[in-house]
Amino acid sequence: MSTTLKNAINLSDSAKVDEQSVKPFTRSQKVYVQGSRPDILVPMREVSLDVTPTDFGGEINAPVLIYDTSGPYTDPSVQIDVRKGLGDVRSAWINDRDDTERLPGLSSNFGQMRLDDAELTKLRFAHVKNPRRAKAGANVTQMHYARQGIITAEMEYVAIRENMKLQEARAAGLLDQQHAGHSFGANIPEEITPEFVRDEIARGRAIIPANINHVELEPMIIGRNFLVKINGNIGNSALGSSIEEEVAKLTWGIRWGSDTVMDLSTGKHIHETREWIIRNSPVPIGTVPIYQALEKVNGVAEDLTWELFRDTLIEQAEQGVDYFTIHAGVLLRYVPLTAKRVTGIVSRGGSIMAKWCLAHHKENFLYTHFDEICEIMKAYDVSFSLGDGLRPGSIADANDAAQFGELETLGELTKIAWKHDVQCMIEGPGHVPMQLIKENMDKQLECCDEAPFYTLGPLTTDIAPGYDHITSGIGAAMIGWFGCAMLCYVTPKEHLGLPNKDDVKTGIITYKIAAHAADLAKGHPGAQIRDNALSKARFEFRWEDQFNLGLDPDTARSYHDETLPKDSAKVAHFCSMCGPKFCSMKITQEVRIYAANQRIEAVDVDVAKGLAEQAERFKQEGSQLYKKV
C-alpha cells in the first residue's frame, strides 16, 4: 500500500492481519495459567507429543510448555482485527492502583497537530483513547512500586511466565537431566517467585517495560537472572515500506519469538505507523525518539532543540512506547576520541548528537536535561534504554577509549534514573572480537551496577556481509552467557539493506538459538526441558515431535521432506543423511534390543565382561605383544 496520501487506501477499512502470523503451530495449543486474580492469565504454548513407539517401551510423553511471545495471534479462539487492535490486558490493574488519570486530550503539540490534520484520516488508527498520566506527585513505575514493597500484577505475571510451571515439569520427569551451569556470579534461583521479581526490580537488576498507555501488553522481564530475551527491529525508511507491512513484520517477528520490538521508522508518517504497531502489539515496543525529532527538523541535526525533543518524548509516551533509547552519554569531550577510528561513529543517534554538540559547541542536551527526561519517564512508566552512541562499528575499534568513556557516563546516568525510580537498561556493542567480549560484560556490570545489558550482537568478525546474523549470533551467545539480559537481533541484511519478512525470521531464529544456548550455559532452571524432549524424540524417530519441538518447525519439516517426502518417512527409523544401513541411532537401538533378548541387563556391563576375558587370555598366553601364527 502506498503511503502517498492522495492515493492512500483507508486503513481503517482495509487493514488485515497477516495470515501467516495467525496460523496455529502444529500439535500446539495456547494455554493460560491463572494467577492470584482471575484477570492474570499468562499465555504459554503447549506442544503435545506422540507416544513412544512400542519397540522403545511404548511410554506416554508429557506435553512440553514453551515460552510464547506470539500473543493472541496464535489463539484460534480469539478474533483478530488489526483495525481495532488487541484486547485490553492491564487497565484493571492500573485502575486498581488509583495513581493515574485520564487526560482530556493529547499533551504533545505535534501529536495534537497530527490528530487535527484531516488529510491523515485514511492512515490513522481509528480507535485511539485519551492517554493516561500519573496523578500530580505520583510515580507510576514498576521500580517505584517494587521499592515500596508492592508486588504488582505485572510482577506476578512475569514470575509465572518465567517459571513455566517448572514444578510440574519436574514431576513429569522432563527435567531428570540438566547440566550444572556457570553463571559468572548471577543470582539465579531454583524457582522464580513474584517476590524475587520484585526484589530484582527494586535493586535495578531487572526491568518490566510497561507503559501505562500500552494496555494490550503481556508483561515480560529483562534481567541477567531471568531468561535471556531478544529484540527484533522493524520500521519504515525514506526508501520504502508501508504501515501495513510494518504491522505484518511485528506479528511475524513475535510469532518466531521476538520478546520486544523496536520501531526504528525514519520515513513518512512515523506517528501513525507507531500507533498501529502499539495497538496491535502484545510485546513491549521501544523507539529512538531522536529519529523522529530529526524528521521534524527536516534532517538538519543542528536545528534540534530540547523543547522539540521534549514534545517528542511526551508524544510517544502518550501513545504507549515502553522504552526509549536515549543517547545521553555522547558527550562533547568524547567525540574527538573517535577521530582515529576505522569506522568513526556508526550509531545513527550517536552521530546525530555528536554533530549537534560540535555545531553548537555545547554539551549534549540529552545529558544536561536528563533529570527532566526522568520526570517524563516516571509519569508514564517508560523505561530507559541508555544508548551506546559511541559503540564500535568495526573489530578494529572495539573496547576503545570512546566506547568505555561513554559506558562510564551511562553508569552515572543510571544512578540518576534510579534516584527517580525510573527503570533503566544499558545498550552495548557492536563489533567485538571473541576475546574482548567478556571485558565488555564485566565493565558494564561494574560501571552500571548490574543494570540489565542489551547488546547488538556483538559481531565477532567483519568479513561476512550477508551472514552477519551468524557473525553476531556467535557473540550474542557468548555475551548472553556472561550476563547480558537482552540481545538485539541482526539479520542477513545488516549493513546491506532493509530486511524483509524472511530476513526478520532468520534473524530471530538465530538469536533464539543464541539466547537459549546462553540459558543452558548459565544453568537457568528448566532451560534443558525442551532439549531433553527433542533429543528423546530424535532417538525414538518421532519425526513430527522433532519438528514441533524445534524453534522453526516449518523449515525442519521442509528439509526432511526434500529427500523423504512421503508420509511413511515420518515413521522411518532413519533419515536421508545416513540411510537405513548406517544410522547410528538405529544401530544403537538394535544393539539394545539384542542385549535385551540375550537377557543382558546392560550393554556396558557385557562389554566390560568381554574386555576382562580378553585381558585374562592375553596374560595366560604369555603377555606377548606379537606372536607367530
C-alpha positions in Angstrom: 0.0 0.0 0.0 1.4 3.4 -1.0 1.6 6.0 1.8 1.1 8.8 -0.7 -2.0 10.5 0.8 -3.7 11.3 -2.4 -3.8 7.6 -3.4 -4.0 6.1 0.1 -6.4 3.4 0.9 -8.4 3.9 4.1 -6.6 1.6 6.5 -9.5 1.6 8.9 -11.5 -0.2 6.3 -8.8 -2.3 4.5 -6.1 -3.3 7.0 -5.9 -7.1 7.5 -3.8 -9.3 9.7 -1.0 -11.3 8.0 -2.5 -14.8 7.6 0.9 -16.5 8.1 1.2 -14.9 11.6 -2.1 -16.3 12.9 -1.7 -19.8 11.7 -1.6 -22.1 14.8 1.6 -24.2 15.3 1.1 -27.9 14.6 0.2 -30.1 17.6 0.3 -27.0 19.8 -2.4 -25.2 21.8 -2.5 -21.9 23.7 -2.9 -22.5 27.4 -3.3 -19.9 30.1 -2.0 -20.1 33.7 -4.1 -18.1 36.1 -2.5 -16.0 38.9 -3.9 -14.8 42.2 -6.7 -12.9 40.4 -8.9 -14.1 37.5 -7.5 -11.4 35.1 -3.9 -12.6 35.4 -3.9 -15.1 32.6 -0.4 -15.9 31.4 -0.1 -17.5 28.0 2.1 -20.5 27.1 2.3 -22.8 24.1 1.7 -26.5 25.0 3.2 -29.0 22.5 1.5 -32.4 22.5 3.9 -35.3 21.9 3.3 -38.8 20.4 3.6 -42.0 22.4 7.0 -43.6 22.3 6.9 -46.5 19.8 6.4 -50.0 21.2 9.9 -51.0 20.3 11.3 -48.4 22.7 8.9 -49.0 25.6 5.6 -47.5 24.5 5.5 -44.8 27.2 3.4 -41.7 27.1 5.3 -38.5 26.7 4.2 -35.5 28.7 3.4 -32.3 26.7 6.1 -29.6 26.7 5.4 -26.0 27.6 7.1 -23.3 25.5 7.5 -19.6 26.4 5.2 -17.8 24.0 5.6 -14.3 22.7 3.0 -14.5 19.9 0.2 -13.0 21.9 -3.4 -13.8 20.9 -2.4 -14.1 17.2 -1.9 -17.9 17.6 -5.0 -18.5 19.7 -7.8 -19.7 17.4 -10.4 -18.7 19.9 -9.5 -15.0 19.6 -10.9 -13.0 16.6 -8.1 -10.8 15.4 -8.9 -7.4 13.8 -5.8 -5.2 13.4 -8.2 -2.2 12.7 -9.4 -2.4 16.3 -6.2 -3.6 17.9 -5.7 -6.2 20.6 -7.7 -6.7 23.7 -7.1 -4.9 27.0 -4.9 -6.8 29.4 -3.8 -4.2 32.0 -6.4 -1.5 32.5 -8.0 -3.1 35.6 -4.6 -3.5 37.2 -3.7 0.2 36.5 -7.1 1.4 37.7 -6.8 -0.6 41.0 -3.6 1.3 41.8 -5.5 4.6 41.6 -2.5 6.8 40.8 -3.1 7.7 37.2 -5.6 10.0 35.5 -7.2 10.0 32.0 -6.2 13.2 30.2 -8.8 15.4 28.4 -6.6 15.2 25.3 -3.1 14.9 24.0 -0.4 16.9 25.8 2.0 16.9 22.8 1.7 19.8 20.4 2.9 17.6 17.5 0.5 14.7 18.5 -2.4 17.2 18.5 -1.4 18.6 15.2 -1.4 15.2 13.6 -4.8 14.4 15.1 -6.2 17.7 13.7 -4.9 17.0 10.2 -7.9 15.7 8.2 -5.6 14.6 5.4 -4.2 11.8 7.7 -7.6 10.3 8.4 -7.0 7.5 5.9 -3.8 6.4 7.6 -4.9 7.0 11.2 -5.7 4.2 13.6 -9.3 4.8 14.4 -9.7 3.6 18.0 -7.4 5.8 20.0 -8.4 6.7 23.6 -7.2 9.7 25.5 -3.9 8.9 27.2 -3.2 8.3 30.9 -0.6 10.1 33.0 0.4 9.8 36.7 -1.6 12.0 39.0 0.2 15.1 40.4 3.1 14.0 42.6 2.7 10.3 41.8 5.3 7.9 40.4 3.9 5.0 38.5 7.0 3.0 37.6 7.3 -0.7 38.4 10.6 0.2 40.2 8.8 2.7 42.4 6.2 0.1 43.4 8.9 -2.5 44.0 10.8 -0.2 46.3 7.6 0.3 48.3 7.4 -3.4 48.8 4.5 -3.8 46.4 4.2 -6.8 44.2 2.2 -5.6 41.2 0.0 -7.7 38.9 2.7 -7.2 36.3 5.4 -8.7 38.6 3.2 -11.7 39.4 2.5 -12.2 35.7 6.2 -12.3 34.7 7.1 -14.6 37.6 4.5 -17.2 36.3 5.8 -16.6 32.8 9.4 -17.2 33.7 8.7 -20.2 35.9 6.8 -22.0 33.1 5.2 -24.5 35.5 8.6 -25.8 36.5 7.4 -27.9 39.4 5.0 -29.8 37.2 7.7 -30.4 34.6 10.0 -31.8 37.2 7.2 -34.1 38.4 6.6 -35.3 34.9 10.3 -36.3 34.5 11.0 -33.6 31.9 14.0 -32.4 33.9 15.6 -35.6 35.1 18.8 -34.4 33.4 20.2 -30.9 33.4 23.8 -29.9 33.4 25.1 -27.5 36.1 25.7 -24.1 34.6 28.3 -21.5 35.1 26.6 -18.2 35.7 29.6 -15.9 36.3 28.1 -14.6 39.5 24.5 -14.3 38.5 21.9 -14.9 41.2 19.5 -17.4 39.5 17.1 -19.1 41.9 15.7 -22.6 41.5 12.2 -21.1 41.2 11.2 -17.6 40.0 8.7 -16.1 42.5 6.8 -12.8 42.5 8.9 -11.7 45.5 12.1 -12.5 43.6 10.9 -10.4 40.7 10.0 -7.5 43.0 13.4 -7.6 44.6 15.3 -7.7 41.3 13.4 -4.7 40.0 13.8 -2.7 43.3 17.6 -3.4 43.0 17.7 -2.2 39.4 18.9 -5.6 38.1 15.7 -6.1 36.1 13.1 -4.1 34.3 9.5 -4.7 33.2 9.0 -2.3 30.2 5.3 -1.5 30.6 4.0 2.0 29.7 0.6 2.7 31.4 -0.7 3.6 27.9 0.2 0.2 26.5 -2.7 -1.8 28.0 -2.5 -4.5 25.3 0.8 -5.6 26.7 1.6 -9.1 28.0 4.3 -8.2 30.6 7.8 -9.6 30.4 11.0 -9.0 32.3 14.6 -8.2 31.2 17.5 -9.0 33.6 20.5 -11.2 33.9 18.8 -13.5 36.5 16.0 -14.3 34.1 15.7 -16.0 30.7 17.8 -14.2 28.1 15.5 -12.1 25.8 15.8 -11.0 22.2 14.7 -7.8 20.4 13.6 -7.6 16.8 13.7 -4.3 14.8 11.1 -3.1 12.4 10.4 0.3 10.9 9.9 2.1 7.6 12.6 4.2 5.9 12.6 7.1 3.4 13.1 4.4 0.7 10.0 2.3 1.3 7.7 0.1 3.4 4.1 0.9 4.4 2.2 0.9 7.6 0.6 -2.5 6.8 4.0 -4.0 6.1 5.4 -2.9 9.4 2.4 -4.3 11.3 2.9 -7.6 9.4 6.6 -7.6 10.4 5.6 -7.1 14.0 3.2 -10.0 14.0 5.7 -12.2 12.1 8.5 -11.4 14.4 6.6 -12.2 17.7 5.4 -15.4 16.1 9.0 -16.6 16.0 10.0 -15.4 19.4 10.8 -11.7 19.5 10.4 -10.6 23.2 10.4 -6.9 22.4 10.2 -5.0 19.1 11.8 -1.6 18.3 10.1 0.6 15.8 13.0 2.4 14.1 11.0 4.2 11.5 12.7 7.1 9.8 10.3 7.6 6.8 6.9 9.2 6.3 4.1 9.0 8.8 6.2 7.9 11.8 3.5 8.9 14.3 0.7 7.0 12.5 2.8 3.9 11.9 3.7 3.7 15.6 0.1 3.9 16.7 -0.9 1.0 14.6 2.1 -1.0 15.9 1.5 -0.4 19.6 -2.3 -1.0 19.4 -1.5 -4.4 17.8 1.5 -5.4 19.9 1.4 -7.8 22.9 5.2 -7.2 23.5 7.0 -4.1 24.6 7.7 -1.5 21.9 10.9 0.6 22.0 11.8 3.6 19.9 14.7 6.0 19.4 12.9 9.4 19.8 15.8 11.4 18.2 15.0 9.8 14.9 11.5 11.3 14.8 12.8 14.6 16.2 15.3 14.8 13.4 12.4 14.3 10.8 10.7 17.2 12.4 13.6 19.5 11.5 13.9 18.0 8.0 17.1 16.0 8.9 19.2 19.0 10.0 20.8 17.9 13.3 21.9 21.4 14.2 18.3 22.6 14.3 17.3 20.1 17.1 16.2 21.7 20.3 15.4 20.4 23.8 11.8 21.8 23.5 11.2 19.9 20.3 12.7 16.7 21.7 10.7 17.0 24.9 7.5 17.3 22.9 8.5 14.1 21.0 9.0 12.2 24.3 5.6 13.1 25.5 4.0 12.4 22.1 5.5 8.8 22.1 4.9 8.2 25.9 1.2 9.0 25.4 1.0 6.6 22.5 2.3 3.8 24.8 6.0 3.3 23.9 7.5 1.1 26.6 11.2 2.1 26.4 13.2 4.9 24.8 16.7 4.7 23.5 18.3 7.9 24.7 21.9 8.8 23.6 22.7 10.9 26.6 26.2 9.6 27.1 27.6 11.1 23.9 29.5 13.9 25.5 31.4 16.7 23.7 34.7 15.6 25.2 34.3 12.0 23.8 33.7 13.0 20.2 37.4 13.7 19.4 38.3 10.2 20.7 36.5 8.7 17.7 38.7 10.6 15.1 41.3 7.9 14.6 38.7 5.1 14.5 38.5 2.9 11.3 34.7 3.4 11.2 34.1 6.5 13.3 30.7 6.9 14.9 28.3 4.3 13.4 25.3 4.8 15.7 22.7 7.0 13.9 21.6 8.5 17.3 25.2 8.9 18.3 26.2 10.7 15.1 23.2 13.0 15.3 24.1 14.1 18.8 27.8 14.4 18.1 27.0 16.6 15.1 24.7 18.8 17.3 27.4 19.1 20.0 30.1 20.2 17.5 27.8 22.6 15.7 26.8 24.4 18.9 30.0 23.6 20.8 27.7 22.8 23.7 27.2 19.7 25.9 24.6 17.2 24.7 21.2 18.5 25.6 20.0 15.0 26.4 22.7 14.9 29.2 22.1 18.4 30.5 18.3 17.8 30.6 18.5 14.2 32.0 16.6 14.9 35.2 13.7 16.5 33.2 13.7 13.4 30.9 13.3 11.3 34.1 10.3 13.3 35.2 8.6 12.5 31.9 9.6 8.8 32.1 8.2 8.2 35.6 4.8 9.9 34.7 4.1 7.1 32.1 6.5 4.4 33.3 8.7 4.5 30.2 12.0 2.6 30.7 15.4 3.9 29.7 17.5 2.1 27.2 20.6 4.2 27.5 22.0 4.3 24.0 25.6 3.4 23.1 26.1 6.2 20.6 29.9 5.5 20.5 29.7 1.8 20.1 32.4 0.3 17.8 31.4 -0.3 14.2 34.4 -2.5 13.4 36.6 -5.0 15.1 39.5 -2.6 15.0 37.6 -0.1 17.1 36.4 -2.5 19.9 36.9 -1.6 23.5 38.5 1.8 22.8 38.5 5.0 25.0 35.4 6.5 23.3 33.3 3.3 23.9 34.3 2.8 27.5 34.2 6.6 28.3 30.6 6.7 27.2 29.9 3.5 29.2 31.2 5.1 32.4 28.8 8.1 31.7 25.9 5.7 31.2 26.7 4.3 34.6 26.4 7.8 36.1 23.1 8.4 34.3 21.7 5.0 35.5 22.2 6.1 39.1 20.3 9.4 38.4 17.5 7.4 36.8 17.3 5.2 39.9 17.0 8.3 42.1 13.8 8.9 40.2 12.8 5.2 40.5 12.9 5.1 36.7 13.7 1.6 35.2 16.9 1.5 33.1 18.9 -0.8 30.9 22.1 -0.2 29.1 22.8 -0.7 25.4 26.1 -2.2 24.3 28.2 -3.1 21.2 28.6 -3.6 18.4 31.6 -5.2 16.7 33.9 -7.0 19.2 36.2 -10.0 18.7 35.5 -13.0 20.9 38.5 -12.5 23.2 37.3 -9.0 24.2 33.6 -9.8 24.8 33.8 -10.7 28.4 35.7 -7.5 29.2 32.6 -5.6 27.9 30.3 -7.5 30.1 32.5 -7.2 33.2 33.0 -3.5 32.7 29.2 -2.9 32.2 28.4 -4.7 35.4 31.0 -2.7 37.2 30.1 0.8 35.8 26.3 0.3 35.7 25.9 -1.6 39.0 24.3 -4.7 37.3 21.6 -2.8 35.4 20.4 -5.0 32.5 22.7 -5.0 29.5 21.2 -5.0 26.0 23.6 -5.6 23.1 23.6 -5.6 19.3 25.3 -8.9 18.8 28.2 -8.3 19.2 29.5 -9.1 15.7 32.7 -11.2 16.1 34.2 -10.6 12.7 33.8 -8.1 9.8 34.4 -10.3 6.8 30.9 -11.8 6.2 28.4 -9.3 4.6 25.2 -11.3 4.1 26.0 -13.5 7.0 26.2 -11.1 9.9 23.3 -12.9 11.6 25.9 -15.7 12.1 28.9 -13.5 13.0 26.8 -11.7 15.6 24.9 -14.8 16.8 28.3 -16.2 18.0 29.0 -13.1 20.0 25.4 -12.9 21.3 25.6 -16.5 22.7 28.8 -15.6 24.5 27.7 -12.3 26.0 24.3 -13.8 26.9 26.2 -16.5 28.9 28.4 -13.9 30.5 25.3 -12.0 31.8 23.7 -9.9 29.0 20.0 -9.7 29.6 18.7 -8.9 26.1 20.2 -9.5 22.6 19.2 -7.2 19.7 18.9 -9.4 16.6 20.9 -8.9 13.4 19.5 -10.1 10.1 21.4 -11.2 7.0 20.7 -7.8 5.5 22.7 -6.0 8.2 24.9 -3.3 6.5 23.2 -4.1 3.2 19.5 -3.2 3.1 16.1 -3.1 4.8 15.1 -6.6 5.9 12.1 -8.4 4.5 9.9 -11.0 6.3 12.3 -13.9 5.6 15.2 -11.9 6.9 13.3 -11.0 10.1 12.6 -14.7 10.7 16.2 -15.7 10.0 17.5 -13.1 12.4 15.0 -14.0 15.2 15.6 -17.8 14.9 19.4 -17.1 15.0 19.0 -15.1 18.2 16.6 -17.5 19.8 19.4 -20.1 19.4 21.9 -17.8 20.9 19.7 -16.8 23.9 18.7 -20.4 24.6 22.4 -21.6 24.4 23.2 -18.9 27.0 20.3 -20.0 29.3 21.7 -23.6 29.1 25.2 -22.4 29.9 24.1 -20.3 32.8 22.1 -23.2 34.2 18.8 -21.4 34.2 16.2 -23.7 35.9 14.2 -25.7 33.3 16.3 -24.5 30.3 17.1 -28.0 29.3 13.5 -29.3 29.2 13.0 -28.7 25.5 16.4 -30.1 24.6 15.7 -33.3 26.6 12.3 -33.8 25.0 13.6 -33.2 21.4 16.6 -35.5 21.9 14.4 -38.3 23.2 12.1 -37.8 20.2 15.1 -37.9 17.9 16.4 -41.1 19.4 12.9 -42.7 19.1 12.5 -41.5 15.5 9.4 -39.4 16.4 9.8 -37.1 13.4 6.8 -34.9 13.9 7.7 -34.3 17.6 11.2 -33.3 16.5 9.7 -30.8 14.0 7.2 -29.4 16.5 9.6 -29.0 19.4 12.1 -27.1 17.3 12.4 -23.3 17.0 11.4 -23.4 13.4 9.1 -26.4 12.7 8.4 -25.3 9.1 12.0 -25.3 8.0 12.9 -28.6 9.8 9.9 -30.3 8.1 10.7 -29.0 4.7 14.4 -30.0 4.9 13.3 -33.5 5.9 10.7 -33.7 3.1 13.1 -32.6 0.4 14.5 -36.2 0.3 11.9 -38.2 2.2 8.6 -36.6 1.3 6.2 -39.5 1.8 4.2 -39.8 5.0 5.7 -43.2 5.5 9.1 -41.5 6.0 7.7 -39.8 9.1 7.8 -43.1 10.9 11.0 -44.4 9.3 13.9 -45.2 11.6 16.4 -43.3 9.6 16.8 -40.1 7.6 18.4 -39.3 4.2 21.8 -38.3 5.7 22.9 -41.9 6.7 20.1 -44.0 5.2 18.7 -47.2 6.8 22.0 -49.1 7.0 24.2 -46.5 8.6 22.0 -44.6 11.1 23.9 -44.6 14.4 20.8 -44.3 16.4 19.1 -47.2 14.6 22.2 -49.3 15.2 22.2 -48.4 18.9 18.6 -49.4 19.1 19.4 -52.7 17.5 22.2 -53.3 20.0 19.9 -52.6 22.9 17.2 -54.9 21.6 19.8 -57.6 21.1 21.1 -57.1 24.6 17.5 -57.3 26.0 16.8 -60.5 24.0 20.0 -62.1 25.4 18.9 -61.1 28.8 21.9 -58.8 29.2 20.9 -56.2 31.7 23.3 -53.6 30.5 25.3 -53.5 27.3 28.1 -51.6 29.1 28.4 -54.4 31.6 28.6 -57.1 28.9 31.2 -55.2 27.0 33.2 -54.8 30.2 32.9 -58.5 30.8 34.2 -59.3 27.3 37.1 -57.0 27.7 38.1 -58.6 31.0 38.0 -62.1 29.4 40.3 -60.9 26.6 42.7 -59.4 29.1 42.9 -62.6 31.1 43.5 -64.6 27.9 46.4 -62.2 27.0 48.1 -62.9 30.3 47.6 -66.6 30.1 49.3 -66.7 26.7 52.5 -65.1 27.9 51.7 -61.4 27.6 53.4 -61.3 24.3 52.6 -58.2 22.2 53.4 -60.2 19.0 53.4 -63.9 18.4 53.9 -66.2 15.4 50.9 -67.9 13.9 
